[in-house]
Amino acid sequence: MSGTAAQVYEELLTRVGEANPRPRIEPVRRLAELAGSPQLSYPVVQVAGTNGKTSTSRAIESLLRAHGLRTGLFTSPHLVAFTERFQVDGQPIAEAALAEAWEELRLPLQLVDSELEAAGHGRITFFEALAVLAFVAFADAPVEVAVIEVGMGGEWDATNIVDAQVAVFTPIGLDHTEHLGPDTQTIAHTKSLIMKPGSTAVTAEQDIDALGELADTAARLGVRLYVQGRDFSLAEDRLAVGGRQVDVVGLTGHAYDPAFVPLYGQHQAENATLAIAAVEAFFGGERPIPEEVLDEGLGQLTSPGRLQLIGTDPIVYVDAAHNPHGAEALVRAVTESFAFEELAIVTGVLEEKDAHGLLHTLAPIAHQVFVTAVDSPRSLLSLIHISEPTRRYAISY
């Protein structure tokens, strides 16, 4: 990473990091107001959940772009380049455009930081500034629709200053429990509050507690909630060369022709199904997506870091699974999609994650496991040994 994007990133890194969110929203709203409330310049599809947020967000953006709309996409984290977090029309934002947006935000940031410090509160955090930076950049582009991935939770997440036309919920499980709560019901309540009065919501299949919270919030706010398995469905999902072939029934009851999803794992078929319903809802939920748009939107879909092939001799895939729920999906995808004679897993875990649960889930498919430190002060140093044939493991910290 070089040039202006690197400079912006370095300045952002002087702020409190993403691992330490503050349960507040008003300072973010104040910052955006001083910047001209850019988040109100375009309609928004907002995506919350525990796993599948990024892939679902990318699928929604790709389908909207195939419709001919100029799109913005905000996701976290980035894999290689900081500009990956802000995409305009399917490409990382130009460094010059990002730098210009940052310059627009510099004075508002100084003012809000001063106000917060005078009141005895912490300055705007990394992610709070990052979210408003995305909103400014998309307004400047300008985009016709933005797909915004929630950072953590929902109610007090920095992205929640948007007035989303469509709220999307991927599967909700246990993660960030120290910030969001000890069970799926509590976590789902926090996430449900990205819904706004009069908006539309679509959700993946959820456990009964999570779905109950989503339904309660939707009823209270007058939001129409579409539920996978009840209002739309993945009718059939088949393994295909390079991905999946899916048969989806949409919100109108329309059964789409089989479509190809160039991603591995049944969870990606589920993510694509949710994305189709979200796009239908964005356009009013009364007509199906044209078949040629569906084929183009799914056909051009990529999701870096999600079972992504990065080497062929030996074959190397990378995946961003970081909790037991995500690891379960990864194990299913690897088991179904590949037939490796020997499989080695190289993994690094952050200290706030459920390392035991993650490794316990991955162990059955591994012949060898190598645990390494993550290039982060939050890295958890672990030593793991897998024994054959039981493949039981012991971890020491």
N, C-alpha and C positions, 0 to 999 in steps of 0.2 A: 504494500500500500504506500503510495507516495503522493506528494502534492497537497492540494487544498483539503481533500477529504481527510488525510492523515492529520492535518493541523486541527480541523474541527474535532476529530476524534480525541486527539490529545487534550484539547480544552475540556471536552466533556468528561474525560477520565479524572479530572481534578475534583469532580463532584462525587457525592455519595453514590456507590455503585448499585447495580440492579439486584444484588443479593440482599439489600437492606431497604426495601420499599417503606414508604411512610404512608400510613392509612389516612390519607387526606386527599381532597380533590379541589378545594377552593383556591389554593395558590396556583394550581395548574390553570384553572379557569381564568384567574386574574392575569396570568402570563399571556394566555391566548387573547384575552380582551385587549391588552396593550399592543398585541401584534395584529389587531384588526379582526379577531375571531375567524381565522382562516378556515377552521373546521366546519363552518356553516356555509362555505362556498360551493359545496357539492354534496350530493347524496352519499351516504355511507352504508356499507354492509360491515357489521362488526362481528368478530368471531371470538368466542370464549370457549373454555373447556380445559381439560387436563391433558389429553393426548390428541394428536391429529389436527391441531389448530393450524399449523403452518401449511401442511399439505392441503387441507380443506380451503384455506385462504387462497392458496395458489391456484387451486382448481376453480374457485369462484371467479377470481380475476381473469383466468384464461378464458372462461366461458363468456364473461362480459366483454372481453376484448374481441373475441370472435364475433360478437354481436355488432362490432364496429364502434364501440365506445372507447374513448381515451381513458385509460385506467391508471389509478395509483394503487400501490400495494405496500403496506407497512408490516414487516414481520421482524421477529427477534429469535435468536441472536443471528449474527452474521457468521459465515464459515471462514471466508478468506478476506474479503474486502468489506469495509464498513459501508460502502455504498449499496451493498446487497440489501440492506434493511429498507431502502426506499427505492421502489421500482416505479417507473413511468412507462406505460405501454409495454410492459413485459421485459424491460431492460433496467439494470441498475442506473440510478440517477447520474447525470453528468456531474463531474466534480465541481465544475464552475457553478452549476445551478445550486448544488448543495452549499457551496461557500457563500453564494449570494443570499440564500435563505438564512444561513447562520448570521450574516451581517445584519439582516433585518431583525433578528431576534436578540442581538447583543444588548442593545439599550433596554428593551423590556426586561431581559434577564437581570441586568444590573439593578433596575428599579425594584423588581419583586424580591430579589435577594436582600436589598437594603431594608425593604418593608418587613420581611421575615426576621431578619437579624434584630431589627429594632423592637420587634415583638417577642424576642427571645426564642425564636424557632429556627430550625435548620434551613439552609439555602435550598433552592430548587435542586432536586437530585438529577443524576444522570438520565434516568428513564423519563422523568417528568419533562426535562428539557428536550430529550430525544423525540418524544411524542409530538410536542408542539412544533419542533423543527420539521417533522414529517408533514404536519398540517400546513405549515407555511410553504414548504416546497411543492406540495400538491396544488395549493391555490395558485402559486406562481406558474405552474407548468403550462396552462391549467389542465386539470383532469375533469372528466365528466362524471366519474364515480370513483370512490376510494374504498378499498377493502382493507380494514384495519384489524389486525390481530391484537387481542388483549395481552398485556404483559403478564399480569398476575391477578387472579381473582376476577373482579369486575366492578363492584360497587365503588371502590375508591381508586381503581386503576387510573393512571393518567390518561389513558385513551378514552375514558368514559365521559369526557366533556363533549363528545360528539352526540348528536341527536340521530342515532342510527335508524335508517328506514327499515332495515332488516337486521335482527339479532339472531346469530347462529350459535348453536351449542353442540360442540363435539362431545364425545363421551367424558363424563365427569368421574374422577376417581380421587385417590389420596395422593396429594403432593403439596408441598409448601404448607404442611399442616401447622407449622409454628406461626404462620401468618394468617392462614385461612380458616383454621379450625380442625378438630380431631376426626370428623366423620364426613361422609359424602353429603349428608343433609345440610350441614352447616356450610360446607364449601359450595354446594349448589345454590344456596340462598344468596351468598355473596356474588356468585357469577350471574344469577338470574337478574340482578339489578342493572344489567346493561340494557334491558328492555325499557322502552320509554312509552308513555301513553300514546295510543294510536298507531304504534308500529306493528310490524309483523315479526314473528319468531318461528324458527324451524330448529328442531333438535334431533340428534341421533337417538338411537335407543339408549335408555338410561335405566339404572336400577330404580326400584320403586320409590326410595327416599328422595333421590335427586329429581326424578320426574315430578314427584309431588310438589317440591319446592318451585320448580319451573312453572307448573300449572297454577299454583297459588298466586305467584307474582303476576303471571299473565292475566289471570282473572281479575286481580285487584287493579291492574293498570289498563284493562280493556284492550289487551293485546291478543290477536289471533295467533294461537300456537299450533303449528303443524308438527306432528310426531311421526318419526320413522317407524314403520310397522303398522301404523294406523292410517295415516293420511298419505303416505308415499312409501315406496319399498324398493329394496334390491331383490328383484324377483329371481334372478339367477346370476351366479358368479362362477366363471370358469377360468382355469389356468390357461394362459396363452403364451406364445413365444414373446418374451420381453415384457410381460405384464399380465393383465387380466382382460377378459371379455365379460361385459356386464349387460344384464337386461334390467332396466329400471322402469318402474311405474311412477309417474310424477303426480303432482298435487291435483291435477285435473282428472286423474285416472287413465291418462294416456300411457300406453305401453310403448316405450321407445324401441326402435330396432337395436339389435345388439351393437354395442359400442366398445371400442378398444381403449383401455387405460394403460399407458406405458409405464406403470409402476408395479412393484412387486407386493404381494400380500393381500389377503382378504380385507384387511383394515383399509387399504387404499381403495378398494371397491366401495366400501362403506363410506369413506370420505368423499368419493366422487358422487355417490348417490345423494349425500347431504348437500353437496355443492350444487347439484342440479336443482334440488328443491329450493335452495336459497335463491338461485337465479330466477326460477319461476316466480317465487314470492316477490322478488325485486320488481318484476314486470307485472305485478298484480295478481299472480296466482291463478289466472283464468285461461291461460293458453300455454301449450307446451313450447319448449324450445325447438326451433326448426332443426330438422335432423342434420342438415349440412353444418349448422352452427355448432351443434353438439359434437359432431365428429371432429370438426376443426379445433374446438376448444379443448376437448379431452386429448386429441391427438398431439397437440403442441405442449401438453402439460409436462412440466419437470418439477422435481422436488429434491433439490440438492441435499445430501446428507441423510436421505431416507433410503436405505439399501441402494446406495449409489456406487456404481462400479468405478473404481479409480485406478485399478491395476490389473494386468492380465497374466503376468509371469512373475510371481504367482498371482492367482485371482484374488483381488482384494476389494471388499465392499466396506463402505462406512455407513453407520447408522447412528442417529441421535437419540435413541431410546435412553431415558434417564430416570425411569422409575419402574417398579414391577409391572404396572399395567402396560406401559409401552414395551417392556421386555417380552411380555407374553405375546404381543402382536408380532414382534420381531421373530420370536421362536417359531410361531405358526408360519410366518412367511418364509423363513429359511427352510423349514421342514418340508413345506409343500412345493416351493419353487426350485430347490436345488437338490442335488444328490452328491454332495461332497464325500469322498472316501475318508478324508480327514479334515477336521475343522479346528482352527485355532482362533481364539478370541483375544484381542488386545483391548483393554478397557481402562479408562480413568474415571474416577468418581469424585464429585464435589462433596465437601464435608457435610452439607445439609441434606444430602440425598440418602435414601434407604439403600445403602450399599449391600447389606446382607440380603434384602429382598430382591434386589436387582441381580446379584450374582447367583443366588439360589435359583432364580428363574432361568438364567442363561446356561447354568451348568449342564443340564441334561443333553444339550446339543454339542458340547465342546469336548474335543479330545485333549486340548491344551488351553490353558488360560494364562495370559500374561497381564499383570496389573501394573500400570505405570502412573506416574504423577501427571496431573493435568497442569498445563502452563497457566496457573492461577494461584493466588494466595489462598483460595478456598479449596485447594486440592486436598483430598483425603489419601494419605499414603497407606496402602494395604499390601499384604503379602498373601497370596492365595495358592493353594496346592490342590490339584485335582488327582484323585487316585482311581485307578482302574481296578476291577471293572465297574465298581459301584458309582464312580464319579462323585463321591462325596467330597466335600471340600472344607477346609478350615481357613479362617481369616484371622490375622492378627493385626492390630492397629498400633 
